[in-house]
């Protein structure tokens, strides 16, 4: 397994269950103590996205991890734009300032990581074999 494949698998393996936990805690933590939005729709989104990530990782292996990181990174970036511009689902999710910071940071990181992992699968098999770079 190459470096970007390992990183994608590790990050998706940590982030997906963490999203489920974030959603569950969003229902449990009183709103006056929460740093992030505790909107029910936002909590359900986190639970659903986390379960989808676990499913992609289990069923798709490295490709599933890469797809999850890339897709969730782009979704995070959209959420940051949506919050700033008042687009859907900003009102429904009731974003807090820390949500925006996390969406930009995680979104950029996940989209970049997923892109680096995705590039490996976009190359034809023959071009990967002969490169000698990073192959074990």
ZADODO-367919 format. One record per residue: residue number from 1; x, z, y of N, C-alpha, C, O in turn. Coordinates in Angstrom, 3 decimals, m for minus. Layout:
ZADODO-367919
SITE_NUM_X_Z_Y_X_Z_Y_X_Z_Y_X_Z_Y
...
***
This chain:
ZADODO-367919
SITE_1_0.855_0.000_m1.176_0.000_0.000_0.000_0.902_0.000_1.240_1.849_0.780_1.335
SITE_2_0.593_m0.871_2.166_1.398_m0.978_3.386_1.016_0.094_4.402_0.007_0.785_4.265
SITE_3_1.854_0.203_5.416_1.701_1.255_6.423_0.321_1.267_7.063_m0.316_2.320_7.115
SITE_4_m0.168_0.109_7.559_m1.457_0.108_8.256_m2.614_0.354_7.306_m3.650_0.885_7.706
SITE_5_m2.443_m0.025_6.069_m3.470_0.275_5.076_m3.556_1.782_4.833_m4.646_2.350_4.763
SITE_6_m2.390_2.419_4.707_m2.365_3.879_4.508_m2.990_4.592_5.699_m3.798_5.505_5.526
SITE_7_m2.617_4.177_6.912_m3.160_4.828_8.110_m4.669_4.636_8.212_m5.392_5.578_8.539
SITE_8_m5.147_3.436_7.937_m6.588_3.191_7.995_m7.330_4.046_6.983_m8.378_4.614_7.292
SITE_9_m6.787_4.137_5.769_m7.427_4.944_4.731_m7.428_6.423_5.104_m8.436_7.108_4.929
SITE_10_m6.320_6.911_5.611_m6.225_8.316_6.015_m7.198_8.630_7.146_m7.944_9.606_7.071
SITE_11_m7.192_7.814_8.182_m8.045_8.072_9.345_m9.524_7.999_8.963_m10.300_8.876_9.344
SITE_12_m9.922_6.974_8.223_m11.325_6.870_7.804_m11.709_8.029_6.886_m12.828_8.538_6.956
SITE_13_m10.783_8.440_6.031_m11.051_9.551_5.117_m11.221_10.885_5.809_m11.908_11.770_5.300
SITE_14_m10.604_11.035_6.961_m10.762_12.267_7.748_m11.955_12.139_8.701_m12.765_13.059_8.816
SITE_15_m12.057_10.994_9.382_m13.072_10.836_10.427_m14.493_10.803_9.872_m15.383_11.434_10.441
SITE_16_m14.724_10.088_8.786_m16.088_9.950_8.274_m16.724_11.317_7.942_m17.833_11.588_8.402
SITE_17_m16.062_12.176_7.163_m16.657_13.498_6.920_m16.755_14.342_8.196_m17.680_15.140_8.351
SITE_18_m15.798_14.157_9.100_m15.840_14.897_10.365_m17.057_14.494_11.198_m17.639_15.332_11.886
SITE_19_m17.440_13.232_11.141_m18.642_12.782_11.848_m19.892_13.435_11.273_m20.783_13.844_12.017
SITE_20_m19.957_13.535_9.943_m21.098_14.209_9.311_m21.147_15.660_9.779_m22.210_16.157_10.150
SITE_21_m20.011_16.337_9.763_m19.944_17.728_10.204_m20.337_17.862_11.675_m21.050_18.794_12.046
SITE_22_m19.876_16.942_12.502_m20.220_16.962_13.924_m21.730_16.861_14.117_m22.311_17.584_14.926
SITE_23_m22.355_15.961_13.372_m23.805_15.816_13.475_m24.548_17.057_13.019_m25.507_17.478_13.665
SITE_24_m24.121_17.637_11.930_m24.771_18.855_11.417_m24.589_20.003_12.416_m25.538_20.728_12.715
SITE_25_m23.362_20.161_12.930_m23.117_21.231_13.906_m23.887_21.005_15.197_m24.254_21.960_15.881
SITE_26_m24.133_19.738_15.533_m24.923_19.441_16.730_m26.316_20.036_16.658_m26.893_20.405_17.681
SITE_27_m26.858_20.130_15.452_m28.167_20.758_15.275_m28.064_22.284_15.268_m29.025_22.973_15.610
SITE_28_m26.908_22.811_14.881_m26.755_24.255_14.698_m26.300_24.992_15.960_m26.668_26.149_16.167
SITE_29_m25.500_24.330_16.807_m24.940_24.991_17.987_m25.964_24.940_19.122_m26.480_23.867_19.435
SITE_30_m26.263_26.080_19.741_m27.194_26.078_20.878_m26.668_25.180_22.006_m25.465_25.136_22.262
SITE_31_m27.569_24.477_22.666_m27.175_23.485_23.669_m26.355_24.084_24.811_m25.494_23.403_25.368
SITE_32_m26.606_25.346_25.169_m25.849_25.939_26.277_m24.404_26.271_25.883_m23.584_26.566_26.751
SITE_33_m24.088_26.226_24.590_m22.721_26.463_24.125_m21.984_25.174_23.740_m20.780_25.197_23.481
SITE_34_m22.705_24.064_23.704_m22.130_22.809_23.223_m21.335_22.095_24.311_m21.753_22.048_25.468
SITE_35_m20.197_21.544_23.934_m19.381_20.727_24.840_m19.785_19.265_24.748_m19.568_18.490_25.680
SITE_36_m20.373_18.893_23.616_m20.831_17.532_23.392_m22.350_17.501_23.434_m23.003_18.543_23.381
SITE_37_m22.902_16.308_23.530_m24.349_16.164_23.521_m24.909_16.723_22.216_m24.347_16.504_21.143
SITE_38_m25.991_17.427_22.318_m26.659_17.949_21.135_m27.983_17.249_20.891_m28.828_17.750_20.150
SITE_39_m28.167_16.082_21.517_m29.418_15.341_21.353_m29.637_15.021_19.874_m28.714_14.573_19.196
SITE_40_m30.845_15.248_19.374_m31.106_14.997_17.948_m30.737_13.578_17.496_m30.181_13.403_16.411
SITE_41_m31.038_12.578_18.307_m30.705_11.197_17.921_m29.195_11.010_17.807_m28.714_10.291_16.931
SITE_42_m28.461_11.657_18.690_m26.996_11.566_18.676_m26.438_12.251_17.433_m25.499_11.753_16.813
SITE_43_m27.014_13.383_17.077_m26.588_14.088_15.862_m26.878_13.248_14.619_m26.039_13.154_13.723
SITE_44_m28.055_12.641_14.563_m28.402_11.785_13.426_m27.493_10.565_13.363_m27.118_10.122_12.277
SITE_45_m27.138_10.019_14.530_m26.205_8.893_14.571_m24.866_9.292_13.942_m24.308_8.542_13.141
SITE_46_m24.352_10.471_14.304_m23.079_10.923_13.743_m23.168_11.104_12.231_m22.260_10.707_11.500
SITE_47_m24.248_11.695_11.771_m24.418_11.896_10.330_m24.487_10.549_9.615_m23.819_10.346_8.601
SITE_48_m25.289_9.637_10.139_m25.428_8.313_9.528_m24.126_7.525_9.534_m23.767_6.904_8.534
SITE_49_m23.418_7.549_10.662_m22.145_6.826_10.758_m21.114_7.433_9.804_m20.344_6.707_9.174
SITE_50_m21.100_8.751_9.700_m20.163_9.402_8.791_m20.451_9.064_7.339_m19.531_8.797_6.565
SITE_51_m21.725_9.074_6.967_m22.092_8.716_5.592_m21.775_7.247_5.303_m21.344_6.909_4.201
SITE_52_m21.987_6.384_6.286_m21.635_4.968_6.119_m20.127_4.826_5.921_m19.675_4.032_5.095
SITE_53_m19.352_5.599_6.682_m17.899_5.562_6.538_m17.445_6.022_5.169_m16.563_5.413_4.564
SITE_54_m18.039_7.084_4.685_m17.697_7.567_3.338_m18.049_6.503_2.309_m17.264_6.230_1.400
SITE_55_m19.227_5.899_2.449_m19.642_4.850_1.522_m18.713_3.646_1.549_m18.350_3.114_0.500
SITE_56_m18.326_3.213_2.753_m17.403_2.079_2.869_m16.057_2.401_2.233_m15.457_1.557_1.568
SITE_57_m15.594_3.610_2.439_m14.302_4.014_1.887_m14.352_4.081_0.358_m13.436_3.612_m0.318
SITE_58_m15.417_4.661_m0.177_m15.541_4.805_m1.630_m15.748_3.444_m2.300_m15.107_3.141_m3.306
SITE_59_m16.638_2.631_m1.742_m16.955_1.338_m2.368_m15.963_0.242_m2.015_m15.698_m0.641_m2.831
SITE_60_m15.409_0.290_m0.802_m14.569_m0.807_m0.349_m13.085_m0.515_m0.322_m12.286_m1.410_m0.046
SITE_61_m12.700_0.718_m0.602_m11.280_1.064_m0.604_m10.641_0.814_0.756_m11.194_1.176_1.794
SITE_62_m9.477_0.195_0.732_m8.735_m0.056_1.968_m9.526_m0.967_2.900_m9.599_m0.713_4.102
SITE_63_m10.117_m2.025_2.352_m10.908_m2.930_3.196_m12.073_m2.193_3.845_m12.384_m2.438_5.011
SITE_64_m12.712_m1.306_3.120_m13.799_m0.515_3.677_m13.319_0.386_4.795_m13.992_0.536_5.815
SITE_65_m12.151_0.989_4.603_m11.575_1.860_5.639_m11.250_1.062_6.899_m11.535_1.498_8.014
SITE_66_m10.653_m0.106_6.706_m10.314_m0.966_7.844_m11.585_m1.380_8.582_m11.645_m1.312_9.810
SITE_67_m12.596_m1.805_7.834_m13.862_m2.229_8.445_m14.516_m1.082_9.204_m15.015_m1.271_10.314
SITE_68_m14.514_0.107_8.607_m15.113_1.263_9.279_m14.385_1.583_10.570_m15.026_1.781_11.603
SITE_69_m13.067_1.638_10.537_m12.310_1.984_11.739_m12.527_0.962_12.847_m12.727_1.328_14.005
SITE_70_m12.486_m0.307_12.493_m12.679_m1.351_13.499_m14.093_m1.301_14.068_m14.272_m1.323_15.285
SITE_71_m15.090_m1.234_13.203_m16.483_m1.218_13.659_m16.796_0.033_14.462_m17.399_m0.052_15.532
SITE_72_m16.392_1.195_13.959_m16.712_2.429_14.674_m15.946_2.508_15.994_m16.458_3.050_16.974
SITE_73_m14.727_1.973_16.030_m13.974_1.927_17.286_m14.698_1.096_18.326_m14.802_1.501_19.484
SITE_74_m15.200_m0.065_17.923_m15.939_m0.913_18.864_m17.250_m0.254_19.296_m17.646_m0.361_20.456
SITE_75_m17.914_0.419_18.376_m19.141_1.144_18.726_m18.825_2.258_19.725_m19.564_2.450_20.691
SITE_76_m17.736_2.990_19.498_m17.335_4.042_20.442_m17.079_3.472_21.829_m17.509_4.049_22.829
SITE_77_m16.386_2.349_21.895_m16.114_1.727_23.194_m17.410_1.289_23.862_m17.566_1.445_25.073
SITE_78_m18.331_0.747_23.092_m19.631_0.390_23.669_m20.350_1.630_24.209_m20.964_1.583_25.275
SITE_79_m20.268_2.733_23.469_m20.935_3.950_23.927_m20.360_4.430_25.262_m21.101_4.930_26.108
SITE_80_m19.056_4.282_25.456_m18.448_4.659_26.731_m18.988_3.782_27.856_m19.308_4.277_28.937
SITE_81_m19.085_2.493_27.602_m19.638_1.559_28.595_m21.109_1.876_28.835_m21.561_1.888_29.980
SITE_82_m21.856_2.131_27.771_m23.281_2.438_27.885_m23.507_3.688_28.729_m24.419_3.737_29.554
SITE_83_m22.673_4.686_28.515_m22.807_5.924_29.292_m22.534_5.665_30.774_m23.250_6.172_31.637
SITE_84_m21.508_4.884_31.065_m21.137_4.612_32.460_m22.158_3.722_33.165_m22.414_3.888_34.358
SITE_85_m22.737_2.779_32.428_m23.642_1.799_33.036_m25.117_2.143_32.834_m25.991_1.425_33.321
SITE_86_m25.401_3.226_32.127_m26.784_3.614_31.876_m27.501_2.697_30.898_m28.722_2.552_30.963
SITE_87_m26.755_2.080_29.997_m27.336_1.195_28.989_m27.793_1.988_27.770_m27.413_3.142_27.576
SITE_88_m28.623_1.333_26.952_m29.027_1.959_25.695_m27.793_2.271_24.857_m26.917_1.416_24.732
SITE_89_m27.697_3.428_24.297_m28.622_4.536_24.121_m28.299_5.737_25.021_m28.531_6.879_24.624
SITE_90_m27.774_5.496_26.210_m27.294_6.590_27.070_m28.348_7.677_27.290_m28.045_8.864_27.166
SITE_91_m29.559_7.290_27.610_m30.590_8.302_27.858_m30.983_9.036_26.584_m31.188_10.250_26.593
SITE_92_m31.083_8.308_25.517_m31.477_8.885_24.230_m30.422_9.858_23.700_m30.757_10.906_23.146
SITE_93_m29.139_9.501_23.875_m28.048_10.317_23.352_m27.596_11.400_24.318_m26.881_12.317_23.912
SITE_94_m27.989_11.322_25.577_m27.658_12.349_26.590_m26.175_12.715_26.577_m25.811_13.876_26.396
SITE_95_m25.322_11.700_26.774_m23.882_11.903_26.737_m23.417_12.955_27.733_m23.950_13.063_28.838
SITE_96_m22.425_13.722_27.329_m21.744_14.674_28.195_m20.378_14.074_28.559_m19.922_13.143_27.895
SITE_97_m19.717_14.600_29.610_m18.417_14.031_29.997_m17.389_14.000_28.855_m16.634_13.036_28.739
SITE_98_m17.352_15.028_28.024_m16.393_15.035_26.919_m16.714_13.947_25.889_m15.809_13.410_25.251
SITE_99_m17.992_13.625_25.730_m18.360_12.519_24.844_m17.690_11.231_25.323_m17.150_10.468_24.522
SITE_100_m17.732_11.000_26.639_m17.140_9.774_27.199_m15.634_9.722_26.952_m15.095_8.677_26.588
SITE_101_m14.962_10.843_27.151_m13.513_10.896_26.925_m13.200_10.593_25.456_m12.295_9.814_25.155
SITE_102_m13.947_11.210_24.555_m13.737_10.980_23.119_m14.051_9.538_22.737_m13.341_8.947_21.924
SITE_103_m15.102_8.967_23.312_m15.458_7.589_22.978_m14.374_6.611_23.409_m14.061_5.671_22.678
SITE_104_m13.801_6.821_24.580_m12.736_5.921_25.034_m11.479_6.108_24.176_m10.913_5.131_23.686
SITE_105_m11.050_7.346_23.997_m9.829_7.610_23.229_m9.941_7.187_21.771_m9.090_6.460_21.259
SITE_106_m10.993_7.644_21.108_m11.189_7.273_19.698_m11.479_5.785_19.562_m10.992_5.133_18.639
SITE_107_m12.265_5.257_20.473_m12.609_3.843_20.407_m11.390_2.952_20.480_m11.243_2.032_19.675
SITE_108_m10.513_3.211_21.434_m9.289_2.414_21.556_m8.404_2.577_20.327_m7.908_1.596_19.773
SITE_109_m8.213_3.820_19.908_m7.355_4.083_18.749_m7.887_3.458_17.474_m7.137_2.828_16.729
SITE_110_m9.179_3.628_17.214_m9.770_3.092_15.987_m9.813_1.567_16.001_m9.536_0.924_14.988
SITE_111_m10.161_0.992_17.149_m10.212_m0.471_17.226_m8.821_m1.071_17.015_m8.678_m2.078_16.322
SITE_112_m7.811_m0.463_17.603_m6.438_m0.954_17.407_m5.997_m0.784_15.963_m5.442_m1.709_15.371
SITE_113_m6.237_0.377_15.395_m5.851_0.632_14.011_m6.567_m0.318_13.057_m5.951_m0.885_12.154
SITE_114_m7.861_m0.486_13.261_m8.621_m1.402_12.417_m8.143_m2.834_12.558_m8.090_m3.572_11.574
SITE_115_m7.793_m3.236_13.777_m7.289_m4.593_14.004_m5.961_m4.802_13.287_m5.747_m5.845_12.668
SITE_116_m5.077_m3.828_13.365_m3.793_m3.942_12.670_m3.984_m4.037_11.157_m3.272_m4.783_10.485
SITE_117_m4.928_m3.293_10.630_m5.224_m3.380_9.201_m5.924_m4.678_8.847_m5.681_m5.241_7.779
SITE_118_m6.783_m5.156_9.722_m7.563_m6.364_9.462_m6.684_m7.603_9.421_m6.945_m8.538_8.664
SITE_119_m5.635_m7.601_10.244_m4.735_m8.766_10.306_m4.177_m9.108_8.931_m3.977_m10.280_8.609
SITE_120_m3.929_m8.097_8.133_m3.382_m8.335_6.788_m4.342_m9.149_5.947_m3.912_m9.995_5.163
SITE_121_m5.643_m8.907_6.095_m6.628_m9.612_5.291_m6.995_m10.964_5.880_m7.617_m11.778_5.197
SITE_122_m6.630_m11.222_7.117_m6.916_m12.507_7.748_m5.846_m13.543_7.422_m6.088_m14.743_7.552
SITE_123_m4.659_m13.087_6.997_m3.576_m14.007_6.657_m3.827_m14.614_5.278_m4.325_m13.938_4.378
SITE_124_m3.479_m15.892_5.116_m3.572_m16.468_3.769_m2.595_m15.759_2.826_m1.532_m15.311_3.257
SITE_125_m2.942_m15.661_1.581_m2.125_m14.956_0.588_m0.697_m15.496_0.542_0.245_m14.715_0.401
SITE_126_m0.517_m16.793_0.657_0.819_m17.372_0.553_1.718_m16.967_1.706_2.921_m16.790_1.513
SITE_127_1.161_m16.815_2.910_2.012_m16.446_4.046_2.456_m14.993_3.956_3.518_m14.636_4.467
SITE_128_1.657_m14.153_3.312_2.050_m12.747_3.159_3.170_m12.612_2.147_4.084_m11.810_2.334
SITE_129_3.110_m13.378_1.091_4.080_m13.241_0.018_5.498_m13.541_0.474_6.433_m12.836_0.095
SITE_130_5.663_m14.563_1.271_7.009_m15.003_1.613_7.624_m14.325_2.812_8.790_m14.583_3.110
SITE_131_6.899_m13.465_3.521_7.419_m12.920_4.767_8.532_m11.899_4.531_9.488_m11.847_5.306
SITE_132_8.431_m11.100_3.497_9.448_m10.093_3.225_9.420_m8.915_4.181_10.269_m8.028_4.092
SITE_133_8.460_m8.890_5.095_8.393_m7.805_6.072_7.382_m6.786_5.586_6.199_m7.099_5.445
SITE_134_7.832_m5.585_5.331_6.941_m4.495_4.961_6.364_m4.581_3.565_5.532_m3.748_3.205
SITE_135_6.762_m5.535_2.778_6.247_m5.625_1.421_7.093_m4.797_0.478_8.316_m4.735_0.607
SITE_136_6.438_m4.171_m0.455_7.149_m3.332_m1.423_7.224_m4.039_m2.747_7.785_m3.502_m3.702
***
